[in-house]
Amino acid sequence: MNRSWGNTNQFKWINKQTDQRITTRFNYLVLILANANGVHTEQLRKFMYWCFENQRSIAEAEADPRPSIEIWKEAKNKNN
C-alpha cells in the first residue's frame, strides 16, 4: 500500500480503491495507528489531513522534535 499512495493523502487514496482487500487492510491499519496514538479513527483522519496541510521541513522537525501528533493535539486544543 505504501508504494501505491506515494505522496497522496492516504484517506483520499483509499476512497479511490475498489479492491475490498485493500480497504480492509487500510481500515485495520488506521485502527492500529489510532490506538497506538490514543485517538479515535476519525481523529486520526483529521490528523492526517492536518499533516498534509502543515508539512514540516527537516529544519522545523529538528527545531521541534516532538511527534507531529503531539503538535496537532496542542494546536487543536488552542483552537477549542
N, CA, C and O atoms as CSV, one atom per row, in Angstrom:
chain,resi,resn,atom,element,x,y,z
A,1,MET,N,N,0.823,-1.189,0.000
A,1,MET,CA,C,0.000,0.000,0.000
A,1,MET,C,C,0.870,1.256,0.000
A,1,MET,O,O,0.556,2.218,-0.700
A,2,ASN,N,N,1.956,1.262,0.773
A,2,ASN,CA,C,2.787,2.468,0.857
A,2,ASN,C,C,3.260,2.937,-0.511
A,2,ASN,O,O,3.216,4.130,-0.809
A,3,ARG,N,N,3.711,2.009,-1.340
A,3,ARG,CA,C,4.222,2.398,-2.652
A,3,ARG,C,C,3.137,2.976,-3.548
A,3,ARG,O,O,3.401,3.896,-4.322
A,4,SER,N,N,1.925,2.453,-3.454
A,4,SER,CA,C,0.885,2.885,-4.384
A,4,SER,C,C,0.308,4.256,-4.042
A,4,SER,O,O,-0.199,4.935,-4.935
A,5,TRP,N,N,0.367,4.681,-2.796
A,5,TRP,CA,C,-0.194,6.003,-2.496
A,5,TRP,C,C,0.811,7.114,-2.637
A,5,TRP,O,O,0.422,8.279,-2.719
A,6,GLY,N,N,2.093,6.799,-2.668
A,6,GLY,CA,C,3.120,7.799,-2.926
A,6,GLY,C,C,3.013,8.994,-2.004
A,6,GLY,O,O,3.059,8.833,-0.785
A,7,ASN,N,N,2.872,10.193,-2.554
A,7,ASN,CA,C,2.803,11.423,-1.781
A,7,ASN,C,C,1.353,11.934,-1.693
A,7,ASN,O,O,1.116,13.140,-1.621
A,8,THR,N,N,0.409,11.016,-1.700
A,8,THR,CA,C,-1.009,11.354,-1.648
A,8,THR,C,C,-1.523,11.157,-0.226
A,8,THR,O,O,-1.063,10.263,0.485
A,9,ASN,N,N,-2.466,11.982,0.184
A,9,ASN,CA,C,-3.124,11.767,1.467
A,9,ASN,C,C,-3.776,10.386,1.419
A,9,ASN,O,O,-4.571,10.097,0.525
A,10,GLN,N,N,-3.439,9.552,2.370
A,10,GLN,CA,C,-3.917,8.169,2.365
A,10,GLN,C,C,-5.434,8.072,2.423
A,10,GLN,O,O,-6.017,7.144,1.861
A,11,PHE,N,N,-6.076,9.013,3.092
A,11,PHE,CA,C,-7.527,8.958,3.181
A,11,PHE,C,C,-8.194,9.356,1.867
A,11,PHE,O,O,-9.312,8.920,1.590
A,12,LYS,N,N,-7.539,10.162,1.066
A,12,LYS,CA,C,-8.052,10.444,-0.282
A,12,LYS,C,C,-7.769,9.251,-1.190
A,12,LYS,O,O,-8.596,8.884,-2.024
A,13,TRP,N,N,-6.594,8.652,-1.021
A,13,TRP,CA,C,-6.186,7.494,-1.820
A,13,TRP,C,C,-7.152,6.329,-1.640
A,13,TRP,O,O,-7.556,5.694,-2.614
A,14,ILE,N,N,-7.524,6.048,-0.378
A,14,ILE,CA,C,-8.364,4.868,-0.115
A,14,ILE,C,C,-9.739,5.011,-0.741
A,14,ILE,O,O,-10.361,4.012,-1.102
A,15,ASN,N,N,-10.227,6.249,-0.876
A,15,ASN,CA,C,-11.548,6.451,-1.484
A,15,ASN,C,C,-11.586,6.050,-2.951
A,15,ASN,O,O,-12.662,5.821,-3.504
A,16,LYS,N,N,-10.424,5.965,-3.585
A,16,LYS,CA,C,-10.356,5.591,-4.998
A,16,LYS,C,C,-10.165,4.084,-5.203
A,16,LYS,O,O,-10.197,3.595,-6.333
A,17,GLN,N,N,-9.969,3.359,-4.108
A,17,GLN,CA,C,-9.698,1.931,-4.209
A,17,GLN,C,C,-10.992,1.135,-4.356
A,17,GLN,O,O,-12.002,1.444,-3.723
A,18,THR,N,N,-10.943,0.120,-5.189
A,18,THR,CA,C,-12.120,-0.725,-5.390
A,18,THR,C,C,-11.918,-2.135,-4.835
A,18,THR,O,O,-12.883,-2.882,-4.678
A,19,ASP,N,N,-10.681,-2.499,-4.538
A,19,ASP,CA,C,-10.379,-3.829,-4.020
A,19,ASP,C,C,-10.689,-3.871,-2.520
A,19,ASP,O,O,-10.051,-3.174,-1.730
A,20,GLN,N,N,-11.656,-4.679,-2.141
A,20,GLN,CA,C,-12.088,-4.773,-0.746
A,20,GLN,C,C,-10.955,-5.224,0.171
A,20,GLN,O,O,-10.918,-4.833,1.337
A,21,ARG,N,N,-10.036,-6.034,-0.332
A,21,ARG,CA,C,-8.905,-6.480,0.497
A,21,ARG,C,C,-8.041,-5.296,0.902
A,21,ARG,O,O,-7.548,-5.231,2.028
A,22,ILE,N,N,-7.861,-4.363,-0.022
A,22,ILE,CA,C,-7.041,-3.184,0.274
A,22,ILE,C,C,-7.747,-2.304,1.298
A,22,ILE,O,O,-7.121,-1.854,2.259
A,23,THR,N,N,-9.022,-2.055,1.111
A,23,THR,CA,C,-9.737,-1.201,2.056
A,23,THR,C,C,-9.807,-1.843,3.439
A,23,THR,O,O,-9.726,-1.142,4.448
A,24,THR,N,N,-9.954,-3.154,3.499
A,24,THR,CA,C,-9.972,-3.857,4.786
A,24,THR,C,C,-8.628,-3.710,5.489
A,24,THR,O,O,-8.580,-3.414,6.682
A,25,ARG,N,N,-7.546,-3.913,4.761
A,25,ARG,CA,C,-6.202,-3.764,5.346
A,25,ARG,C,C,-5.960,-2.327,5.787
A,25,ARG,O,O,-5.392,-2.089,6.852
A,26,PHE,N,N,-6.384,-1.385,4.981
A,26,PHE,CA,C,-6.207,0.024,5.314
A,26,PHE,C,C,-6.963,0.361,6.597
A,26,PHE,O,O,-6.401,0.987,7.496
A,27,ASN,N,N,-8.211,-0.038,6.690
A,27,ASN,CA,C,-9.012,0.257,7.879
A,27,ASN,C,C,-8.421,-0.383,9.128
A,27,ASN,O,O,-8.477,0.200,10.211
A,28,TYR,N,N,-7.860,-1.570,8.986
A,28,TYR,CA,C,-7.202,-2.234,10.108
A,28,TYR,C,C,-5.964,-1.447,10.533
A,28,TYR,O,O,-5.724,-1.265,11.727
A,29,LEU,N,N,-5.185,-0.984,9.570
A,29,LEU,CA,C,-4.001,-0.179,9.857
A,29,LEU,C,C,-4.384,1.126,10.549
A,29,LEU,O,O,-3.718,1.541,11.498
A,30,VAL,N,N,-5.436,1.769,10.092
A,30,VAL,CA,C,-5.916,3.009,10.716
A,30,VAL,C,C,-6.294,2.743,12.174
A,30,VAL,O,O,-5.964,3.539,13.053
A,31,LEU,N,N,-6.971,1.646,12.432
A,31,LEU,CA,C,-7.354,1.294,13.797
A,31,LEU,C,C,-6.123,1.093,14.681
A,31,LEU,O,O,-6.089,1.576,15.813
A,32,ILE,N,N,-5.128,0.393,14.180
A,32,ILE,CA,C,-3.894,0.158,14.936
A,32,ILE,C,C,-3.192,1.485,15.223
A,32,ILE,O,O,-2.781,1.737,16.356
A,33,LEU,N,N,-3.054,2.330,14.207
A,33,LEU,CA,C,-2.376,3.617,14.389
A,33,LEU,C,C,-3.145,4.532,15.339
A,33,LEU,O,O,-2.537,5.221,16.158
A,34,ALA,N,N,-4.461,4.546,15.238
A,34,ALA,CA,C,-5.268,5.372,16.138
A,34,ALA,C,C,-5.081,4.910,17.578
A,34,ALA,O,O,-4.860,5.726,18.472
A,35,ASN,N,N,-5.170,3.608,17.799
A,35,ASN,CA,C,-4.994,3.070,19.150
A,35,ASN,C,C,-3.604,3.358,19.692
A,35,ASN,O,O,-3.455,3.702,20.865
A,36,ALA,N,N,-2.597,3.224,18.863
A,36,ALA,CA,C,-1.215,3.459,19.291
A,36,ALA,C,C,-0.978,4.913,19.680
A,36,ALA,O,O,-0.090,5.209,20.479
A,37,ASN,N,N,-1.773,5.818,19.114
A,37,ASN,CA,C,-1.606,7.246,19.382
A,37,ASN,C,C,-2.674,7.819,20.304
A,37,ASN,O,O,-2.736,9.031,20.511
A,38,GLY,N,N,-3.512,6.953,20.855
A,38,GLY,CA,C,-4.510,7.387,21.816
A,38,GLY,C,C,-5.595,8.270,21.253
A,38,GLY,O,O,-6.092,9.163,21.939
A,39,VAL,N,N,-5.975,8.028,19.993
A,39,VAL,CA,C,-7.041,8.798,19.356
A,39,VAL,C,C,-8.033,7.847,18.707
A,39,VAL,O,O,-7.740,6.667,18.513
A,40,HIS,N,N,-9.212,8.369,18.370
A,40,HIS,CA,C,-10.195,7.588,17.624
A,40,HIS,C,C,-9.827,7.627,16.145
A,40,HIS,O,O,-9.040,8.475,15.725
A,41,THR,N,N,-10.381,6.729,15.363
A,41,THR,CA,C,-10.040,6.664,13.939
A,41,THR,C,C,-10.395,7.960,13.208
A,41,THR,O,O,-9.665,8.379,12.309
A,42,GLU,N,N,-11.506,8.600,13.584
A,42,GLU,CA,C,-11.879,9.872,12.939
A,42,GLU,C,C,-10.869,10.960,13.290
A,42,GLU,O,O,-10.555,11.806,12.452
A,43,GLN,N,N,-10.362,10.947,14.509
A,43,GLN,CA,C,-9.340,11.911,14.897
A,43,GLN,C,C,-8.059,11.668,14.106
A,43,GLN,O,O,-7.389,12.619,13.705
A,44,LEU,N,N,-7.717,10.407,13.879
A,44,LEU,CA,C,-6.534,10.095,13.085
A,44,LEU,C,C,-6.692,10.622,11.662
A,44,LEU,O,O,-5.740,11.138,11.076
A,45,ARG,N,N,-7.893,10.491,11.110
A,45,ARG,CA,C,-8.157,11.010,9.771
A,45,ARG,C,C,-7.942,12.533,9.747
A,45,ARG,O,O,-7.304,13.059,8.835
A,46,LYS,N,N,-8.473,13.223,10.744
A,46,LYS,CA,C,-8.297,14.671,10.819
A,46,LYS,C,C,-6.822,15.025,10.972
A,46,LYS,O,O,-6.351,15.989,10.369
A,47,PHE,N,N,-6.099,14.260,11.765
A,47,PHE,CA,C,-4.658,14.473,11.945
A,47,PHE,C,C,-3.920,14.319,10.621
A,47,PHE,O,O,-3.050,15.130,10.302
A,48,MET,N,N,-4.254,13.293,9.850
A,48,MET,CA,C,-3.572,13.070,8.574
A,48,MET,C,C,-3.840,14.217,7.601
A,48,MET,O,O,-2.932,14.646,6.889
A,49,TYR,N,N,-5.069,14.716,7.566
A,49,TYR,CA,C,-5.351,15.874,6.724
A,49,TYR,C,C,-4.551,17.080,7.196
A,49,TYR,O,O,-4.021,17.831,6.378
A,50,TRP,N,N,-4.458,17.271,8.503
A,50,TRP,CA,C,-3.686,18.379,9.065
A,50,TRP,C,C,-2.215,18.251,8.665
A,50,TRP,O,O,-1.575,19.246,8.325
A,51,CYS,N,N,-1.685,17.040,8.703
A,51,CYS,CA,C,-0.277,16.817,8.322
A,51,CYS,C,C,-0.016,17.251,6.888
A,51,CYS,O,O,1.008,17.872,6.601
A,52,PHE,N,N,-0.933,16.930,5.992
A,52,PHE,CA,C,-0.739,17.302,4.596
A,52,PHE,C,C,-0.855,18.811,4.398
A,52,PHE,O,O,-0.246,19.365,3.483
A,53,GLU,N,N,-1.626,19.471,5.246
A,53,GLU,CA,C,-1.778,20.923,5.154
A,53,GLU,C,C,-0.666,21.668,5.887
A,53,GLU,O,O,-0.450,22.855,5.642
A,54,ASN,N,N,0.046,20.976,6.791
A,54,ASN,CA,C,1.046,21.613,7.649
A,54,ASN,C,C,2.363,20.841,7.638
A,54,ASN,O,O,2.930,20.550,8.691
A,55,GLN,N,N,2.840,20.516,6.449
A,55,GLN,CA,C,4.069,19.740,6.347
A,55,GLN,C,C,5.246,20.527,6.920
A,55,GLN,O,O,5.418,21.715,6.649
A,56,ARG,N,N,6.050,19.823,7.722
A,56,ARG,CA,C,7.214,20.454,8.337
A,56,ARG,C,C,8.460,20.154,7.519
A,56,ARG,O,O,8.611,19.071,6.953
A,57,SER,N,N,9.332,21.123,7.473
A,57,SER,CA,C,10.624,20.906,6.815
A,57,SER,C,C,11.524,20.131,7.781
A,57,SER,O,O,11.198,19.973,8.957
A,58,ILE,N,N,12.636,19.661,7.277
A,58,ILE,CA,C,13.603,18.973,8.134
A,58,ILE,C,C,14.077,19.913,9.225
A,58,ILE,O,O,14.203,19.508,10.380
A,59,ALA,N,N,14.341,21.156,8.877
A,59,ALA,CA,C,14.798,22.134,9.871
A,59,ALA,C,C,13.741,22.346,10.953
A,59,ALA,O,O,14.074,22.451,12.134
A,60,GLU,N,N,12.481,22.409,10.560
A,60,GLU,CA,C,11.407,22.581,11.542
A,60,GLU,C,C,11.298,21.367,12.458
A,60,GLU,O,O,11.088,21.509,13.662
A,61,ALA,N,N,11.441,20.188,11.892
A,61,ALA,CA,C,11.374,18.963,12.696
A,61,ALA,C,C,12.563,18.861,13.644
A,61,ALA,O,O,12.427,18.367,14.763
A,62,GLU,N,N,13.717,19.322,13.200
A,62,GLU,CA,C,14.891,19.313,14.075
A,62,GLU,C,C,14.741,20.347,15.190
A,62,GLU,O,O,15.177,20.107,16.316
A,63,ALA,N,N,14.135,21.484,14.891
A,63,ALA,CA,C,13.936,22.527,15.894
A,63,ALA,C,C,12.886,22.124,16.927
A,63,ALA,O,O,12.981,22.507,18.094
A,64,ASP,N,N,11.896,21.361,16.506
A,64,ASP,CA,C,10.845,20.868,17.403
A,64,ASP,C,C,10.679,19.375,17.140
A,64,ASP,O,O,9.862,18.979,16.309
A,65,PRO,N,N,11.455,18.537,17.848
A,65,PRO,CA,C,11.471,17.105,17.544
A,65,PRO,C,C,10.265,16.316,18.057
A,65,PRO,O,O,10.229,15.092,17.934
A,66,ARG,N,N,9.280,17.010,18.629
A,66,ARG,CA,C,8.093,16.283,19.091
A,66,ARG,C,C,7.405,15.604,17.911
A,66,ARG,O,O,7.451,16.103,16.787
A,67,PRO,N,N,6.769,14.467,18.171
A,67,PRO,CA,C,5.983,13.844,17.104
A,67,PRO,C,C,4.900,14.802,16.615
A,67,PRO,O,O,4.341,15.569,17.399
A,68,SER,N,N,4.613,14.754,15.341
A,68,SER,CA,C,3.612,15.650,14.749
A,68,SER,C,C,2.261,15.527,15.423
A,68,SER,O,O,1.527,16.509,15.529
A,69,ILE,N,N,1.926,14.331,15.881
A,69,ILE,CA,C,0.610,14.165,16.513
A,69,ILE,C,C,0.520,14.982,17.800
A,69,ILE,O,O,-0.558,15.459,18.152
A,70,GLU,N,N,1.634,15.149,18.503
A,70,GLU,CA,C,1.631,15.986,19.701
A,70,GLU,C,C,1.410,17.453,19.330
A,70,GLU,O,O,0.668,18.167,20.005
A,71,ILE,N,N,2.053,17.889,18.263
A,71,ILE,CA,C,1.891,19.271,17.804
A,71,ILE,C,C,0.451,19.494,17.357
A,71,ILE,O,O,-0.126,20.545,17.634
A,72,TRP,N,N,-0.133,18.517,16.668
A,72,TRP,CA,C,-1.518,18.605,16.221
A,72,TRP,C,C,-2.463,18.696,17.414
A,72,TRP,O,O,-3.373,19.526,17.425
A,73,LYS,N,N,-2.253,17.850,18.416
A,73,LYS,CA,C,-3.120,17.867,19.598
A,73,LYS,C,C,-3.029,19.231,20.290
A,73,LYS,O,O,-4.046,19.770,20.726
A,74,GLU,N,N,-1.835,19.784,20.391
A,74,GLU,CA,C,-1.653,21.105,21.004
A,74,GLU,C,C,-2.376,22.182,20.192
A,74,GLU,O,O,-3.057,23.035,20.762
A,75,ALA,N,N,-2.231,22.146,18.881
A,75,ALA,CA,C,-2.892,23.121,18.013
A,75,ALA,C,C,-4.404,22.983,18.106
A,75,ALA,O,O,-5.123,23.982,18.120
A,76,LYS,N,N,-4.884,21.756,18.169
A,76,LYS,CA,C,-6.311,21.504,18.259
A,76,LYS,C,C,-6.868,22.051,19.572
A,76,LYS,O,O,-7.954,22.630,19.595
A,77,ASN,N,N,-6.128,21.868,20.661
A,77,ASN,CA,C,-6.574,22.370,21.970
A,77,ASN,C,C,-6.596,23.891,22.008
A,77,ASN,O,O,-7.456,24.481,22.661
A,78,LYS,N,N,-5.655,24.535,21.311
A,78,LYS,CA,C,-5.635,26.009,21.267
A,78,LYS,C,C,-6.827,26.554,20.503
A,78,LYS,O,O,-7.322,27.639,20.808
A,79,ASN,N,N,-7.293,25.799,19.502
A,79,ASN,CA,C,-8.410,26.252,18.671
A,79,ASN,C,C,-9.754,25.971,19.313
A,79,ASN,O,O,-10.770,26.501,18.864
A,80,ASN,N,N,-9.783,25.161,20.339
A,80,ASN,CA,C,-11.075,24.827,21.002
A,80,ASN,C,C,-11.319,25.681,22.204
A,80,ASN,O,O,-12.345,25.533,22.868
